[in-house]
Amino acid sequence: MNTKAKGDTFENRVYDLILDSINRETFNVPVKNFKIYKNKKYLSKDQSFSARIDISIESYRKGAEHPSLYIFIECKDYNSAVGIDKIKKFNADVVELRGIGLNAKGIFITKSAVQEGLLNYARSNGIAVVRVMDDDTMDTIVERKEKNSLKDAATLAVINVFNALTHENFVSTTGITYAFYKDKPFTRLTDLLKEITSG
């Protein structure tokens, strides 16, 4: 499969996951007030700037003509850990789109691990980072369970999500998505989208 076809396949998978998450859950905005696009191009009013976004979610308040929130999603399917340069380009587009008056938030979704520098950059710039695992990596090893306090469980969740995002050979035992947003770990895309749309 060539690089473009591989990227398109991953974008389609992410689009389907997002659509499924939105259709199954109750958000702060009713589902009918979301519009989801693939490869939509956004232009500045004077057309001096444009950005093509892999997947965008536009959230409308009841009765509103224009979206109140834009969630821009960048998808990457690489064979090795994704470097900081890829998220910097995406963030530059999000910042530029905010500059033309859009209430925009960014989500960077990858199939492979990310370098720790990318994760730090995302954290300091308010971008969610998500890793979507291959379906066949689930339940391939048995996770040892121990009784932990809630604090220990929260710490383990952070460590688990960090490892999923940064270790190329990470094997998932609990799900197919792992994300960080505003220093919080998420193992369900639905929970991440709820967090982003809530404020």
N, CA and C atoms as a LAMMPS dump frame, in Angstrom:
ITEM: TIMESTEP
0
ITEM: NUMBER OF ATOMS
597
ITEM: BOX BOUNDS ff ff ff
-5.0000000000000000e+02 5.0000000000000000e+02
-5.0000000000000000e+02 5.0000000000000000e+02
-5.0000000000000000e+02 5.0000000000000000e+02
ITEM: ATOMS id mol type element x y z
1 1 1 N 0.855 -1.172 0
2 1 2 C 0 0 0
3 1 3 C 0.899 1.232 0
4 2 1 N 0.636 2.197 -0.915
5 2 2 C 1.461 3.396 -0.962
6 2 3 C 1.14 4.301 0.235
7 3 1 N 1.964 5.31 0.425
8 3 2 C 1.852 6.179 1.594
9 3 3 C 0.512 6.901 1.649
10 4 1 N 0.043 7.43 0.523
11 4 2 C -1.239 8.145 0.504
12 4 3 C -2.395 7.204 0.845
13 5 1 N -2.395 6.015 0.241
14 5 2 C -3.473 5.051 0.52
15 5 3 C -3.449 4.637 1.988
16 6 1 N -2.249 4.449 2.547
17 6 2 C -2.11 4.085 3.952
18 6 3 C -2.661 5.195 4.849
19 7 1 N -2.312 6.442 4.524
20 7 2 C -2.811 7.582 5.292
21 7 3 C -4.314 7.723 5.186
22 8 1 N -4.854 7.538 3.966
23 8 2 C -6.304 7.628 3.764
24 8 3 C -7.043 6.55 4.546
25 9 1 N -6.485 5.341 4.566
26 9 2 C -7.095 4.234 5.308
27 9 3 C -7.163 4.566 6.796
28 10 1 N -6.064 5.119 7.333
29 10 2 C -6.045 5.48 8.752
30 10 3 C -7.026 6.623 9.038
31 11 1 N -7.065 7.64 8.178
32 11 2 C -8.01 8.742 8.363
33 11 3 C -9.447 8.229 8.372
34 12 1 N -9.751 7.285 7.482
35 12 2 C -11.1 6.712 7.44
36 12 3 C -11.416 5.967 8.729
37 13 1 N -10.432 5.252 9.257
38 13 2 C -10.622 4.523 10.518
39 13 3 C -10.892 5.498 11.664
40 14 1 N -10.099 6.561 11.733
41 14 2 C -10.282 7.567 12.784
42 14 3 C -11.646 8.25 12.631
43 15 1 N -12.008 8.59 11.414
44 15 2 C -13.308 9.209 11.148
45 15 3 C -14.438 8.31 11.664
46 16 1 N -14.35 7.013 11.372
47 16 2 C -15.37 6.066 11.828
48 16 3 C -15.414 5.969 13.354
49 17 1 N -14.235 5.979 14.001
50 17 2 C -14.179 5.935 15.468
51 17 3 C -14.833 7.174 16.072
52 18 1 N -14.555 8.332 15.487
53 18 2 C -15.123 9.578 15.995
54 18 3 C -16.633 9.593 15.786
55 19 1 N -17.054 9.224 14.602
56 19 2 C -18.487 9.184 14.311
57 19 3 C -19.203 8.24 15.265
58 20 1 N -18.617 7.084 15.515
59 20 2 C -19.192 6.12 16.449
60 20 3 C -19.251 6.698 17.861
61 21 1 N -18.176 7.363 18.291
62 21 2 C -18.145 7.965 19.632
63 21 3 C -19.216 9.029 19.785
64 22 1 N -19.374 9.858 18.781
65 22 2 C -20.37 10.931 18.848
66 22 3 C -21.784 10.359 18.827
67 23 1 N -22.02 9.369 17.995
68 23 2 C -23.363 8.802 17.879
69 23 3 C -23.784 7.976 19.091
70 24 1 N -22.824 7.429 19.844
71 24 2 C -23.151 6.578 20.985
72 24 3 C -23.31 7.339 22.289
73 25 1 N -22.787 8.522 22.367
74 25 2 C -22.699 9.196 23.656
75 25 3 C -23.488 10.499 23.698
76 26 1 N -23.734 10.959 24.906
77 26 2 C -24.38 12.24 25.113
78 26 3 C -23.29 13.255 25.449
79 27 1 N -23.218 14.287 24.634
80 27 2 C -22.253 15.354 24.866
81 27 3 C -22.984 16.585 25.379
82 28 1 N -22.228 17.627 25.689
83 28 2 C -22.823 18.888 26.114
84 28 3 C -23.598 19.526 24.962
85 29 1 N -23.284 19.126 23.751
86 29 2 C -23.969 19.609 22.559
87 29 3 C -24.702 18.418 21.948
88 30 1 N -25.979 18.547 21.623
89 30 2 C -26.675 17.412 21.005
90 30 3 C -25.993 16.959 19.714
91 31 1 N -26.029 15.662 19.447
92 31 2 C -25.368 15.084 18.283
93 31 3 C -25.778 15.794 16.997
94 32 1 N -27.032 16.172 16.888
95 32 2 C -27.488 16.832 15.667
96 32 3 C -26.813 18.183 15.465
97 33 1 N -26.152 18.717 16.509
98 33 2 C -25.458 19.991 16.4
99 33 3 C -23.975 19.847 16.069
100 34 1 N -23.541 18.651 15.7
101 34 2 C -22.179 18.398 15.248
102 34 3 C -22.187 18.19 13.748
103 35 1 N -21.202 18.722 13.07
104 35 2 C -20.964 18.393 11.666
105 35 3 C -19.523 17.921 11.577
106 36 1 N -19.322 16.798 10.915
107 36 2 C -17.984 16.215 10.8
108 36 3 C -17.587 16.202 9.331
109 37 1 N -16.349 16.641 9.078
110 37 2 C -15.844 16.719 7.707
111 37 3 C -14.498 16.015 7.59
112 38 1 N -14.236 15.494 6.413
113 38 2 C -12.91 14.961 6.093
114 38 3 C -12.278 15.886 5.059
115 39 1 N -11.023 16.211 5.297
116 39 2 C -10.224 17.007 4.354
117 39 3 C -10.879 18.328 3.97
118 40 1 N -11.423 19.012 4.954
119 40 2 C -12.042 20.314 4.695
120 40 3 C -10.963 21.394 4.689
121 41 1 N -11.129 22.319 3.768
122 41 2 C -10.19 23.432 3.65
123 41 3 C -10.805 24.664 4.305
124 42 1 N -10.034 25.311 5.172
125 42 2 C -10.47 26.532 5.849
126 42 3 C -9.644 27.699 5.321
127 43 1 N -10.32 28.797 4.993
128 43 2 C -9.673 29.99 4.442
129 43 3 C -9.857 31.174 5.378
130 44 1 N -8.85 32.039 5.395
131 44 2 C -9.03 33.298 6.107
132 44 3 C -9.984 34.172 5.295
133 45 1 N -10.552 35.176 5.945
134 45 2 C -11.532 36.033 5.267
135 45 3 C -10.957 36.689 4.018
136 46 1 N -9.686 37.078 4.082
137 46 2 C -9.063 37.701 2.904
138 46 3 C -8.37 36.669 2.003
139 47 1 N -8.517 35.399 2.343
140 47 2 C -7.963 34.259 1.6
141 47 3 C -6.435 34.268 1.522
142 48 1 N -5.794 34.932 2.504
143 48 2 C -4.327 34.948 2.536
144 48 3 C -3.761 33.697 3.207
145 49 1 N -4.621 32.94 3.863
146 49 2 C -4.191 31.723 4.542
147 49 3 C -5.23 30.638 4.328
148 50 1 N -4.749 29.402 4.115
149 50 2 C -5.663 28.267 4.052
150 50 3 C -4.997 27.058 4.691
151 51 1 N -5.813 26.186 5.227
152 51 2 C -5.325 24.94 5.821
153 51 3 C -6.314 23.84 5.496
154 52 1 N -5.799 22.694 5.069
155 52 2 C -6.634 21.519 4.855
156 52 3 C -6.513 20.667 6.103
157 53 1 N -7.639 20.379 6.724
158 53 2 C -7.669 19.634 7.98
159 53 3 C -8.142 18.211 7.692
160 54 1 N -7.411 17.218 8.207
161 54 2 C -7.761 15.815 7.96
162 54 3 C -9.211 15.53 8.344
163 55 1 N -9.545 15.839 9.587
164 55 2 C -10.917 15.655 10.078
165 55 3 C -11.251 16.868 10.935
166 56 1 N -12.426 17.419 10.724
167 56 2 C -12.842 18.54 11.567
168 56 3 C -14.249 18.282 12.078
169 57 1 N -14.452 18.697 13.305
170 57 2 C -15.769 18.615 13.935
171 57 3 C -16.186 20.044 14.224
172 58 1 N -17.341 20.414 13.71
173 58 2 C -17.881 21.739 13.974
174 58 3 C -19.087 21.573 14.896
175 59 1 N -19.058 22.277 16.005
176 59 2 C -20.108 22.179 17.012
177 59 3 C -20.926 23.47 17.004
178 60 1 N -22.242 23.312 16.871
179 60 2 C -23.154 24.443 16.795
180 60 3 C -24.022 24.522 18.04
181 61 1 N -24.195 25.732 18.568
182 61 2 C -25.183 25.931 19.624
183 61 3 C -26.565 25.923 18.979
184 62 1 N -27.553 25.583 19.765
185 62 2 C -28.921 25.513 19.246
186 62 3 C -29.313 26.828 18.571
187 63 1 N -29.748 26.707 17.326
188 63 2 C -30.201 27.859 16.567
189 63 3 C -29.1 28.708 15.954
190 64 1 N -27.85 28.389 16.208
191 64 2 C -26.734 29.194 15.695
192 64 3 C -26.485 28.894 14.219
193 65 1 N -26.078 29.918 13.514
194 65 2 C -25.774 29.78 12.093
195 65 3 C -24.33 29.34 11.877
196 66 1 N -23.443 29.735 12.79
197 66 2 C -22.023 29.428 12.666
198 66 3 C -21.574 28.574 13.852
199 67 1 N -20.556 27.746 13.641
200 67 2 C -20.067 26.889 14.738
201 67 3 C -19.534 27.712 15.909
202 68 1 N -19.751 27.198 17.104
203 68 2 C -19.193 27.827 18.302
204 68 3 C -17.848 27.2 18.666
205 69 1 N -17.58 26.014 18.149
206 69 2 C -16.33 25.31 18.435
207 69 3 C -15.917 24.499 17.221
208 70 1 N -14.634 24.566 16.917
209 70 2 C -14.042 23.755 15.858
210 70 3 C -13.018 22.834 16.509
211 71 1 N -13.126 21.553 16.247
212 71 2 C -12.11 20.597 16.715
213 71 3 C -11.402 20.094 15.466
214 72 1 N -10.126 20.428 15.361
215 72 2 C -9.33 20.042 14.205
216 72 3 C -8.481 18.826 14.556
217 73 1 N -8.506 17.827 13.684
218 73 2 C -7.827 16.556 13.948
219 73 3 C -6.82 16.259 12.848
220 74 1 N -5.604 16.013 13.253
221 74 2 C -4.525 15.621 12.346
222 74 3 C -4.256 14.145 12.566
223 75 1 N -4.209 13.362 11.482
224 75 2 C -3.988 11.916 11.563
225 75 3 C -2.635 11.567 10.956
226 76 1 N -1.865 10.727 11.647
227 76 2 C -0.564 10.284 11.151
228 76 3 C -0.432 8.779 11.349
229 77 1 N -0.04 8.096 10.273
230 77 2 C 0.194 6.651 10.307
231 77 3 C 1.601 6.397 9.798
232 78 1 N 2.562 6.362 10.717
233 78 2 C 3.963 6.165 10.359
234 78 3 C 4.457 4.825 10.882
235 79 1 N 5.587 4.399 10.346
236 79 2 C 6.19 3.132 10.769
237 79 3 C 7.099 3.304 11.983
238 80 1 N 7.38 4.543 12.353
239 80 2 C 8.242 4.798 13.51
240 80 3 C 7.641 5.929 14.326
241 81 1 N 8.247 6.208 15.451
242 81 2 C 7.733 7.237 16.358
243 81 3 C 7.645 8.591 15.649
244 82 1 N 6.537 9.283 15.872
245 82 2 C 6.301 10.574 15.232
246 82 3 C 7.056 11.656 15.992
247 83 1 N 7.757 12.499 15.241
248 83 2 C 8.563 13.557 15.837
249 83 3 C 7.818 14.865 16.012
250 84 1 N 8.447 15.75 16.744
251 84 2 C 7.862 17.031 17.127
252 84 3 C 7.545 17.913 15.924
253 85 1 N 8.286 17.779 14.823
254 85 2 C 8.064 18.627 13.653
255 85 3 C 6.658 18.463 13.085
256 86 1 N 6.082 17.277 13.179
257 86 2 C 4.742 17.019 12.636
258 86 3 C 3.661 17.748 13.429
259 87 1 N 3.807 17.801 14.734
260 87 2 C 2.794 18.487 15.538
261 87 3 C 2.985 20.007 15.486
262 88 1 N 4.216 20.457 15.282
263 88 2 C 4.454 21.897 15.165
264 88 3 C 3.735 22.47 13.951
265 89 1 N 3.773 21.771 12.834
266 89 2 C 3.084 22.218 11.618
267 89 3 C 1.584 22.265 11.873
268 90 1 N 1.05 21.216 12.48
269 90 2 C -0.38 21.168 12.793
270 90 3 C -0.764 22.301 13.749
271 91 1 N 0.017 22.51 14.798
272 91 2 C -0.28 23.571 15.755
273 91 3 C -0.245 24.938 15.084
274 92 1 N 0.691 25.148 14.166
275 92 2 C 0.762 26.427 13.447
276 92 3 C -0.544 26.682 12.689
277 93 1 N -1.098 25.647 12.08
278 93 2 C -2.381 25.792 11.381
279 93 3 C -3.508 26.122 12.356
280 94 1 N -3.55 25.418 13.489
281 94 2 C -4.598 25.673 14.488
282 94 3 C -4.486 27.1 15.02
283 95 1 N -3.271 27.545 15.323
284 95 2 C -3.06 28.905 15.83
285 95 3 C -3.486 29.928 14.775
286 96 1 N -3.138 29.687 13.518
287 96 2 C -3.53 30.598 12.436
288 96 3 C -5.054 30.664 12.306
289 97 1 N -5.712 29.531 12.424
290 97 2 C -7.18 29.502 12.329
291 97 3 C -7.832 30.192 13.533
292 98 1 N -7.209 30.074 14.698
293 98 2 C -7.709 30.833 15.856
294 98 3 C -7.581 32.33 15.582
295 99 1 N -6.492 32.687 14.895
296 99 2 C -6.224 34.092 14.58
297 99 3 C -7.26 34.724 13.667
298 100 1 N -8.002 33.922 12.922
299 100 2 C -9.059 34.488 12.068
300 100 3 C -10.415 34.413 12.764
301 101 1 N -10.37 34.121 14.068
302 101 2 C -11.597 34.192 14.858
303 101 3 C -12.286 32.875 15.151
304 102 1 N -11.657 31.759 14.832
305 102 2 C -12.281 30.47 15.109
306 102 3 C -11.921 29.998 16.517
307 103 1 N -12.905 29.512 17.265
308 103 2 C -12.669 28.882 18.555
309 103 3 C -12.224 27.446 18.253
310 104 1 N -10.914 27.258 18.117
311 104 2 C -10.381 25.989 17.615
312 104 3 C -9.558 25.258 18.666
313 105 1 N -9.751 23.931 18.698
314 105 2 C -8.948 23.052 19.537
315 105 3 C -8.379 21.956 18.642
316 106 1 N -7.217 21.437 19.011
317 106 2 C -6.55 20.449 18.174
318 106 3 C -6.405 19.098 18.835
319 107 1 N -6.538 18.057 17.999
320 107 2 C -6.281 16.682 18.42
321 107 3 C -5.329 16.069 17.392
322 108 1 N -4.23 15.526 17.866
323 108 2 C -3.23 14.88 17.015
324 108 3 C -3.355 13.373 17.24
325 109 1 N -3.763 12.635 16.207
326 109 2 C -4.012 11.197 16.344
327 109 3 C -3.018 10.417 15.497
328 110 1 N -2.395 9.43 16.108
329 110 2 C -1.389 8.637 15.428
330 110 3 C -1.615 7.15 15.656
331 111 1 N -1.112 6.361 14.735
332 111 2 C -1.168 4.908 14.895
333 111 3 C 0.114 4.408 15.564
334 112 1 N 1.188 5.151 15.382
335 112 2 C 2.468 4.747 15.968
336 112 3 C 2.737 5.544 17.244
337 113 1 N 3.815 5.223 17.883
338 113 2 C 4.216 5.949 19.092
339 113 3 C 4.625 7.371 18.712
340 114 1 N 4.759 8.216 19.722
341 114 2 C 5.26 9.576 19.511
342 114 3 C 6.516 9.773 20.35
343 115 1 N 7.374 10.669 19.886
344 115 2 C 8.554 10.995 20.678
345 115 3 C 8.123 11.823 21.882
346 116 1 N 8.858 11.698 22.96
347 116 2 C 8.487 12.393 24.192
348 116 3 C 8.435 13.906 23.989
349 117 1 N 9.297 14.436 23.133
350 117 2 C 9.285 15.866 22.838
351 117 3 C 7.969 16.316 22.229
352 118 1 N 7.38 15.486 21.382
353 118 2 C 6.072 15.79 20.793
354 118 3 C 5.021 15.872 21.89
355 119 1 N 5.065 14.935 22.823
356 119 2 C 4.097 14.912 23.918
357 119 3 C 4.231 16.165 24.783
358 120 1 N 5.456 16.567 25.072
359 120 2 C 5.688 17.775 25.868
360 120 3 C 5.207 19.025 25.131
361 121 1 N 5.488 19.088 23.83
362 121 2 C 5.047 20.221 23.01
363 121 3 C 3.517 20.297 22.999
364 122 1 N 2.872 19.161 22.817
365 122 2 C 1.407 19.116 22.795
366 122 3 C 0.836 19.606 24.119
367 123 1 N 1.416 19.142 25.207
368 123 2 C 0.949 19.537 26.539
369 123 3 C 1.052 21.048 26.72
370 124 1 N 2.173 21.634 26.319
371 124 2 C 2.358 23.068 26.53
372 124 3 C 1.536 23.91 25.558
373 125 1 N 1.011 23.309 24.499
374 125 2 C 0.21 24.047 23.518
375 125 3 C -1.266 23.654 23.532
376 126 1 N -1.687 22.844 24.503
377 126 2 C -3.096 22.5 24.651
378 126 3 C -3.653 21.6 23.564
379 127 1 N -2.801 20.751 22.997
380 127 2 C -3.237 19.826 21.954
381 127 3 C -3.361 18.43 22.561
382 128 1 N -4.477 17.769 22.294
383 128 2 C -4.644 16.386 22.742
384 128 3 C -3.837 15.482 21.813
385 129 1 N -3.209 14.467 22.375
386 129 2 C -2.481 13.47 21.593
387 129 3 C -3.132 12.125 21.846
388 130 1 N -3.473 11.434 20.751
389 130 2 C -4.166 10.154 20.828
390 130 3 C -3.39 9.127 20.025
391 131 1 N -3.272 7.941 20.576
392 131 2 C -2.735 6.816 19.819
393 131 3 C -3.849 5.792 19.661
394 132 1 N -4.106 5.417 18.408
395 132 2 C -5.082 4.39 18.106
396 132 3 C -4.311 3.119 17.785
397 133 1 N -4.548 2.092 18.575
398 133 2 C -3.825 0.829 18.416
399 133 3 C -4.47 -0.02 17.327
400 134 1 N -3.665 -0.919 16.758
401 134 2 C -4.226 -1.926 15.851
402 134 3 C -5.207 -2.779 16.627
403 135 1 N -6.29 -3.167 16.004
404 135 2 C -7.277 -4.012 16.668
405 135 3 C -6.668 -5.318 17.164
406 136 1 N -5.706 -5.846 16.421
407 136 2 C -5.155 -7.15 16.779
408 136 3 C -4.148 -7.105 17.924
409 137 1 N -3.853 -5.909 18.476
410 137 2 C -2.945 -5.856 19.627
411 137 3 C -3.696 -5.999 20.94
412 138 1 N -5.009 -5.993 20.868
413 138 2 C -5.785 -6.064 22.105
414 138 3 C -5.796 -7.475 22.683
415 139 1 N -5.768 -7.528 23.986
416 139 2 C -5.888 -8.785 24.722
417 139 3 C -4.865 -9.847 24.325
418 140 1 N -3.666 -9.398 23.955
419 140 2 C -2.651 -10.375 23.589
420 140 3 C -1.797 -10.784 24.783
421 141 1 N -1.826 -10 25.83
422 141 2 C -1.151 -10.4 27.061
423 141 3 C -2.122 -10.177 28.215
424 142 1 N -1.921 -10.901 29.278
425 142 2 C -2.793 -10.764 30.436
426 142 3 C -2.135 -9.775 31.388
427 143 1 N -2.87 -8.756 31.73
428 143 2 C -2.362 -7.739 32.628
429 143 3 C -2.516 -8.209 34.064
430 144 1 N -1.471 -8.082 34.845
431 144 2 C -1.535 -8.471 36.243
432 144 3 C -2.292 -7.407 37.018
433 145 1 N -3.314 -7.785 37.728
434 145 2 C -4.141 -6.846 38.491
435 145 3 C -3.764 -6.939 39.971
436 146 1 N -3.627 -5.79 40.559
437 146 2 C -3.38 -5.73 41.993
438 146 3 C -4.349 -4.737 42.603
439 147 1 N -4.607 -4.896 43.881
440 147 2 C -5.447 -3.926 44.57
441 147 3 C -4.631 -2.657 44.768
442 148 1 N -5.175 -1.548 44.318
443 148 2 C -4.495 -0.263 44.448
444 148 3 C -5.464 0.757 45.016
445 149 1 N -4.915 1.758 45.666
446 149 2 C -5.759 2.876 46.08
447 149 3 C -6.136 3.654 44.823
448 150 1 N -7.106 4.549 44.93
449 150 2 C -7.492 5.363 43.775
450 150 3 C -6.318 6.183 43.27
451 151 1 N -5.5 6.668 44.183
452 151 2 C -4.331 7.455 43.796
453 151 3 C -3.377 6.586 42.979
454 152 1 N -3.132 5.364 43.431
455 152 2 C -2.257 4.458 42.693
456 152 3 C -2.852 4.108 41.338
457 153 1 N -4.156 3.923 41.276
458 153 2 C -4.82 3.606 40.014
459 153 3 C -4.687 4.776 39.043
460 154 1 N -4.834 5.996 39.546
461 154 2 C -4.69 7.177 38.692
462 154 3 C -3.256 7.287 38.184
463 155 1 N -2.283 7.027 39.047
464 155 2 C -0.884 7.056 38.638
465 155 3 C -0.605 5.985 37.589
466 156 1 N -1.142 4.803 37.797
467 156 2 C -0.967 3.729 36.818
468 156 3 C -1.604 4.083 35.477
469 157 1 N -2.746 4.77 35.499
470 157 2 C -3.403 5.189 34.258
471 157 3 C -2.517 6.16 33.488
472 158 1 N -1.916 7.111 34.187
473 158 2 C -1.013 8.063 33.542
474 158 3 C 0.176 7.33 32.934
475 159 1 N 0.762 6.417 33.695
476 159 2 C 1.918 5.659 33.204
477 159 3 C 1.527 4.808 31.999
478 160 1 N 0.378 4.152 32.078
479 160 2 C -0.071 3.295 30.989
480 160 3 C -0.293 4.104 29.708
481 161 1 N -0.974 5.251 29.811
482 161 2 C -1.222 6.083 28.636
483 161 3 C 0.098 6.639 28.103
484 162 1 N 0.982 7.097 29.002
485 162 2 C 2.287 7.6 28.563
486 162 3 C 3.045 6.512 27.798
487 163 1 N 3.069 5.292 28.335
488 163 2 C 3.756 4.191 27.658
489 163 3 C 3.119 3.866 26.313
490 164 1 N 1.795 3.9 26.244
491 164 2 C 1.104 3.629 24.974
492 164 3 C 1.477 4.66 23.917
493 165 1 N 1.6 5.909 24.35
494 165 2 C 1.914 6.975 23.4
495 165 3 C 3.381 6.988 22.97
496 166 1 N 4.288 6.592 23.85
497 166 2 C 5.715 6.779 23.556
498 166 3 C 6.497 5.51 23.24
499 167 1 N 5.933 4.335 23.452
500 167 2 C 6.662 3.091 23.192
501 167 3 C 6.107 2.398 21.952
502 168 1 N 6.951 2.287 20.951
503 168 2 C 6.537 1.743 19.663
504 168 3 C 5.98 0.328 19.781
505 169 1 N 6.543 -0.487 20.661
506 169 2 C 6.121 -1.883 20.773
507 169 3 C 5.11 -2.122 21.887
508 170 1 N 4.464 -1.066 22.337
509 170 2 C 3.443 -1.185 23.373
510 170 3 C 2.33 -2.116 22.887
511 171 1 N 1.9 -3.009 23.767
512 171 2 C 0.801 -3.925 23.447
513 171 3 C -0.369 -3.589 24.363
514 172 1 N -1.491 -3.283 23.761
515 172 2 C -2.664 -2.874 24.516
516 172 3 C -3.38 -4.076 25.109
517 173 1 N -3.79 -3.917 26.366
518 173 2 C -4.601 -4.954 27.002
519 173 3 C -5.953 -4.406 27.426
520 174 1 N -6.14 -3.091 27.263
521 174 2 C -7.368 -2.491 27.771
522 174 3 C -8.2 -1.75 26.742
523 175 1 N -7.679 -1.467 25.575
524 175 2 C -8.455 -0.707 24.602
525 175 3 C -7.646 -0.389 23.372
526 176 1 N -8.244 0.414 22.493
527 176 2 C -7.525 0.749 21.273
528 176 3 C -7.14 2.217 21.194
529 177 1 N -7.6 3.066 22.12
530 177 2 C -7.208 4.473 22.096
531 177 3 C -6.597 4.889 23.424
532 178 1 N -5.543 5.684 23.312
533 178 2 C -4.848 6.231 24.479
534 178 3 C -4.572 7.694 24.183
535 179 1 N -4.891 8.584 25.134
536 179 2 C -4.74 10.012 24.875
537 179 3 C -4.355 10.78 26.123
538 180 1 N -3.686 11.912 25.891
539 180 2 C -3.432 12.911 26.92
540 180 3 C -3.998 14.228 26.436
541 181 1 N -4.659 14.941 27.341
542 181 2 C -5.131 16.289 27.056
543 181 3 C -5.149 17.037 28.373
544 182 1 N -4.445 18.165 28.414
545 182 2 C -4.355 18.977 29.63
546 182 3 C -3.921 18.128 30.825
547 183 1 N -2.893 17.319 30.617
548 183 2 C -2.292 16.464 31.653
549 183 3 C -3.216 15.395 32.201
550 184 1 N -4.301 15.097 31.504
551 184 2 C -5.205 14.033 31.932
552 184 3 C -5.116 12.874 30.944
553 185 1 N -5.059 11.641 31.465
554 185 2 C -5.044 10.488 30.564
555 185 3 C -6.459 10.06 30.189
556 186 1 N -6.609 9.57 28.971
557 186 2 C -7.894 9.056 28.495
558 186 3 C -7.651 7.735 27.776
559 187 1 N -8.534 6.781 28.008
560 187 2 C -8.439 5.502 27.29
561 187 3 C -9.674 5.267 26.424
562 188 1 N -10.522 6.283 26.354
563 188 2 C -11.689 6.211 25.466
564 188 3 C -11.79 7.528 24.701
565 189 1 N -11.903 7.434 23.394
566 189 2 C -12.036 8.621 22.558
567 189 3 C -13.262 9.428 22.963
568 190 1 N -14.321 8.751 23.334
569 190 2 C -15.554 9.416 23.769
570 190 3 C -15.287 10.332 24.957
571 191 1 N -14.521 9.871 25.946
572 191 2 C -14.232 10.688 27.125
573 191 3 C -13.401 11.913 26.752
574 192 1 N -12.466 11.739 25.841
575 192 2 C -11.653 12.871 25.38
576 192 3 C -12.535 13.906 24.686
577 193 1 N -13.401 13.463 23.788
578 193 2 C -14.284 14.401 23.087
579 193 3 C -15.22 15.129 24.057
580 194 1 N -15.688 14.433 25.07
581 194 2 C -16.533 15.079 26.093
582 194 3 C -15.742 16.188 26.802
583 195 1 N -14.512 15.89 27.146
584 195 2 C -13.662 16.864 27.837
585 195 3 C -13.434 18.093 26.964
586 196 1 N -13.138 17.88 25.711
587 196 2 C -12.857 18.992 24.804
588 196 3 C -14.103 19.841 24.556
589 197 1 N -15.251 19.209 24.42
590 197 2 C -16.472 19.974 24.12
591 197 3 C -17.088 20.615 25.359
592 198 1 N -16.605 20.259 26.539
593 198 2 C -17.2 20.822 27.762
594 198 3 C -16.634 22.175 28.136
595 199 1 N -15.571 22.574 27.51
596 199 2 C -15.055 23.891 27.896
597 199 3 C -13.782 24.163 27.335
